[in-house]
Amino acid sequence: MAASGFEGFEKRLELHFSGDDPVIEMGGFRQLDFDSLEQVLHAVQCTVVSAVSNQYFDSYVLSESSLFVYPTKIIIKTCGTTQLLKSIRPFIHFACQMGLIITECRYTRGNYIFPKAQPYPHTSFKEEISYLQDQLPNHLCYRKASVMPSKFTSHSWHVFCACDKFYPIPIPNDRYTVEICMTDLDRVLARKFFKNPDTTGKQMTEVTGIGEIIPSALICEFAFDPCGYSMNGIDGDRYSTIHVTPEDGFSYASYECVGSIYDEDDIGRILKKVVQVFRPGTMSVSTTCSSSSSEICTRIVKAVEPLGMKRRSCTIDEFPAAGTVVFQTFTLTGNR
């Protein structure tokens, strides 16, 4: 817990691996036993509170956010004062034991609400970059770090990417990742994330409309006491995740999902529902895609502006292996 309140903004780490076909066919990183996984999470300072799996990946709701484990990819995001980057070295260690080698690393985060409460190595982005440089093996030699600004000092996007010397160019892919950070949530809607004695995570999912964002997803959720909510959704090989810190003064919610550029109305429909669930005063949307990023961003603007969200800034940058990152900010116009 931070000095003035809970830090909602997450740190997010994505690691990619490669290995021989037999290793991947046996499950790759999904072979990692739960005790070893708990060792990594202990270093980060969080625990598993709920889990669900399908044929494609394992999904864990954490005491501070989420973890997704695929055969050749790990995505972990944690909030509060967790030390996320301390997971890199043990993940690489366990990967080597299973015959996997790291080929790519991506680290992203927004602006901390309580930056002075963050422990090492998260005391500053400069410190985080220095730590990342030391933790990653030398063969991840294509590296870039950048702070993508906006018109708001409270919303900027920090990105670090590193990739293998054999993968300097983004591999063509129809997939994109969307990371949404929302602050100043509507107070009436935020109250739905306060827990009564009999309230369950499932009830929060239903009463808030979160279950309607991606109706086909299997949702694994958790309601925190006295307030707060986390959920992971799994839909085939795609994931989605939501985390909510509803307290007045530092209210925050995040939504993240992956999609395909060929899903005509997918991102627009999702964004509409997300805005309707939280009604944020300020929102940032980061999209990462190897192609068609401008088309996705246009869909986002067209989806949220009719709901009273006005785009205030747009920043674009290129990163090794990750491709194009577009960072947009929006504010709610008029009175609530």
VENWO-V547613 format. One line per field, one symbol per residue. ss: DSSP state (h for helix, s for strand, l for the rest). A space follows every 50 residues. Layout:
ss: ???
//
This chain:
ss: llllllllllssssssssslhhhhhllhhhhllhhhhhhhhhhhlllsss ssslllssssssllssssssllsssssslllllhhhhhhhhhhhhhhlls ssssssssslllllhhhlllllllhhhhhhhhhhhllllllsssssssll llllllssssssslllllllllllssssssssslllhhhhhhhsllllll hhhhhhhhlhhhlllllsssssslllslsssssssllsssssssslllll lssssssssslllllhhhhhhhhhhhhhlllsssssssslllhhhhhhhh hhhhhlllssssssssssslllssssssssssllll
//
